[in-house]
Amino acid sequence: MFAGPQIKPIGGNIMAHASTTRLFLRKGRGEERICKVVSSPCLAEAEARFQISAEGVTDVKD
């Protein structure tokens, strides 16, 4: 059995110590993507939904 989350940040300790804001990116439904602010000295924890299309990064169309 595994305990705790099985998610590891990319870049290891070097990136972890060099970054002040950490974002968690994940795939949502269909073409939707979700970006979550996990750790930041100046931003509250929040999520933003977006999609990547031929026009670039756009808002999710409900």
Phi, psi and omega per residue, in radians:
M1 nan 2.581 3.102
F2 -1.835 2.499 3.107
A3 -1.990 2.404 3.099
G4 1.403 3.035 -3.118
P5 -1.213 2.549 -3.135
Q6 -1.718 0.461 -3.119
I7 -1.760 2.267 3.122
K8 -2.139 2.431 3.110
P9 -1.258 2.593 3.071
I10 -1.381 2.694 3.077
G11 1.606 -0.250 3.104
G12 1.112 -2.703 -3.071
N13 -1.139 -0.554 -3.119
I14 -1.073 -0.873 3.129
M15 -1.206 -0.621 -3.128
A16 -1.104 -0.701 -3.118
H17 -1.423 -0.363 -3.129
A18 -1.568 -0.159 -3.068
S19 -1.896 2.445 3.042
T20 -1.792 -0.502 3.109
T21 -1.954 2.267 3.140
R22 -2.057 2.289 -3.135
L23 -2.016 2.502 3.091
F24 -1.997 2.026 -3.129
L25 -1.821 2.358 3.093
R26 -2.554 2.816 3.134
K27 -1.518 2.359 3.055
G28 -1.728 -2.617 3.121
R29 -1.386 2.426 3.104
G30 1.049 -2.156 -3.132
E31 -1.633 0.082 -3.107
E32 -1.269 2.455 3.040
R33 -2.177 2.657 -3.118
I34 -2.238 2.284 3.097
C35 -2.027 2.156 -3.121
K36 -2.027 2.253 3.030
V37 -1.369 2.006 -3.068
V38 -1.673 -0.742 -3.084
S39 -2.553 2.135 3.126
S40 -2.755 2.418 3.107
P41 -1.315 -0.321 -3.057
C42 -2.126 -0.064 -3.140
L43 -2.152 2.449 3.060
A44 -1.315 2.735 3.096
E45 -1.129 2.204 -3.091
A46 -2.747 2.923 3.102
E47 -2.184 2.595 3.047
A48 -2.302 2.381 3.111
R49 -1.796 2.418 3.122
F50 -2.691 2.998 3.040
Q51 -2.446 2.712 3.111
I52 -1.879 2.105 -3.098
S53 -2.278 -3.038 3.110
A54 -1.093 -0.453 3.118
E55 -1.431 -0.165 -3.105
G56 2.006 -2.599 3.114
V57 -1.467 2.141 -3.077
T58 -2.308 2.895 3.049
D59 -1.177 2.674 3.105
V60 -1.284 2.303 3.100
K61 -1.607 2.040 -3.118
D62 -1.336 nan nan
